[in-house]
Amino acid sequence: MSTTERGTSAQSATADREIVISRIIDAPRELVFEAFTDVRHLSGWWGPEGFTTTTRAFEFRVGGAWDFVMHGPDGTDYQEWITWTELVPPERIAMLHGETRDDPNAFESVLTFEPDGTATRIEMHTLFPTKELRDEAVEKYHAIEAGQQTLNNLAAYVTEIVRKGAEG
C-alpha cells in the first residue's frame, strides 16, 4: 500500500497516522534481513543521506534495544531508541522507535521482507500515536523522503555485499 492508497475501514481508521514506504532490493531476502540484525551492518547504512550512526548499545532480540545517536550532516545529533517487539527471521521485524526508552511519542514500525524473484521487496509500515505526530514527522523531519533515502542506503549497502561476494 502506498502513502496515498486507502483500503479497508480498519486501514482507513489509521491512514492519517501512517507512513508506508517500500523498495525492491536486488539481494536475497536473508541478506537484506541480516542487514537489520547485525550492528556492524546497521552502522554501514542506517539513516538518510549524509547521516552517520553511533551505537551505544545493541541487543537484537524481542525486548532488546538499540540505543544510538544519528549525526546529521549539519552537525545536529539525534538521540534514538529502538525496542524490538517481534522478530520472525527472515520475514518480519516489528519495533517501537522513539528518542528514549519511555518516549510517549514513540511510533511503531513493521518491516516485511518478501522474496521477489532473486530480489527482496521490503516494506516499512510506520504508525504514529496521533495524526499530529505523523504530520510533524513528515513536515519537520521529512520522514517520507528520509525513509526512502534510508531504504536506498540499505539497497546500496547489500548490493555492494553481493557484488563483493561474486568477485570473491
Secondary structure as UniProt FT lines:
FT   TURN            3..4
FT   HELIX           9..14
FT   HELIX           15..17
FT   STRAND          18..25
FT   HELIX           29..37
FT   HELIX           39..45
FT   TURN            49..50
FT   STRAND          52..58
FT   TURN            62..63
FT   STRAND          65..71
FT   TURN            73..74
FT   STRAND          77..88
FT   TURN            89..91
FT   STRAND          92..98
FT   TURN            101..102
FT   TURN            104..105
FT   STRAND          107..116
FT   TURN            117..118
FT   STRAND          119..127
FT   HELIX           131..141
FT   HELIX           143..167
//
